[in-house]
């Protein structure tokens, strides 16, 4: 391959990097001091890497489930205080009806035994959004509640 062609290919790859970087957020991008709880219908589901995602549509008036603080959460290999997260869970202050929820890589979803979520399935998610809820309506899931089961998503099952 000649030099001109290699340079064109390389410059094209570099131009795509900002798009790829915006599409994936690490844990450090999120305010982990304020757990947020969302519940609604999965409208879009993307079961792919770098992590599964869904678009969650909230009801017109979101509420915290009355039993949220009493729910049992599974142990994870990471040190996560699930009891404290449930006790401190809040509804978002922003009023977006649709949220993009970042779940976990497919290998971790498989380790937990999470089946692909079908559109219109009711899903609850406890996780974190950006500091002061600025930017896009994105939630990074710590716990996933679906079909009567709870999954920890930060790490593998303990």
N, C-alpha and C positions, 0 to 999 in steps of 0.2 A: 504494500500500500504506500503510495507516495506521501510526502510530508504534508502537502496542502490538504489532502483528504483526511489525514490523521488529526490535523489541527481543527478542521471543521467538526469532526466527530467529537473531539474533546471539548470544544467550546459549546457544542450542543448539550453535552452531558452536564457541564457546569451550569448552564442556564436552567436546567431542570432542578438543581439542588435546592433552591429556596422553596419551591413548591413541595418537594418531598419533606423538607424540614418542617414546614408549617403543618403538614398532615399528621405528624406524630409528635406527641407531647410526653416528656418524661415526668416522673412524679414531682420533680423539683419545680415544675411550672405551676403547680397547684397549691392553694392555701390549705394546708393540712391541719390548721388549727380550727377550722370551721366545717364540720361535716354537714353535708347537705343531703336531704332525702327527697327523692323524686319517685313518683308512681304514676303510671299511665300505660297507654297502649303503644306497643312497638309498631311503628309505621313503616320503617325501612330497616332492613337488617343486612349488614355486610359481614359475612363470615369469612374473613381473610386476614392475612398478616399485613402490617406488623401487629395488629390486634383486631379482634372482632369489634364491631361498632353497631350501634343501633340508633335510630332517631326515635325518641320517646315523645309522644304527644300527651301532655298533661291535661287533666280536666280543667274546666273553667275556674273552679275554686279548689286548688290543691289543699290537702290536709295531711297531717301526720297520722298514721294509723295509731289507734289508742293502745295497741299492744307492742308498739315498736320498742320501747325500753325493756320489755320482758323477753324479747326474742332471743333465742339461743343462736350464737354464731360459731361456726366451726373454727378449730385451731388451724393456723397457717404456719408454715416454716419460718416466715418473717415474724418479728415481734410486733404484733398489732393488738392494741387494747380495744377489742370489739365492743365490750360492755360499755366503756367510756364513750366510744363513738356513737353508739345507739342512744346513750343518755344525753348526749350533747347535740344530737341531730336537729337541724333547723330546716325549714322550707327556704327556698331561695327568696331573696328580696326582689329580684327582677321578675318581670311578669311574662317572660317568654313562654309560649305554649309548647314550643318544640325545642328539644334539647338533643344534642349529639352526645351519646354516652360511649366513652371509650372503655371497653371491657378489658380483656387480657389476650395475650398471644394464643393462638389456636392450640398449641401444645399444652399450655396451662389450662385452657378451657377443657381439653380432653382429660387431663389429669384429675380435674374436679368432677368429671362425668357430666359436664353441661352439654345438653343436646342443643343443636342449632335452634334458635328461637324463631318461631314462625311469625310473620306479620299479624298484627292485631292481638297478639298475646299480651295479657296484662303483666307488667313487670315492675318491680320495685328495685330501686338502686340507692345505696348509701355511698357517697363518695365526696369528691372535692372539686371545686371549680377554681377559676383564677382569682387572685387577690382582689378583694372588693367587688367581686363578680363583674369585673371589667372584661371587655372583649366579647368573643363569641359565647353563646350559650352551650358550653361544653362541660361535661362532668366526667371525671376519671373515677371509675367504679372501684370501690374497696370491697363491697359486698353486693351480691346480686340475689334478689328474691324472685323466684319464678316457679310456678307450679307447686307451691307449698314447700319448696326446698330453698336452702340458703347456701351460697357459695362464696368463699373468700377468694379474691382475685389478685391481691398484691403478690402472692407467692404460692407455692405448691401446698397441697394439704400436709399437715403435720403428722 
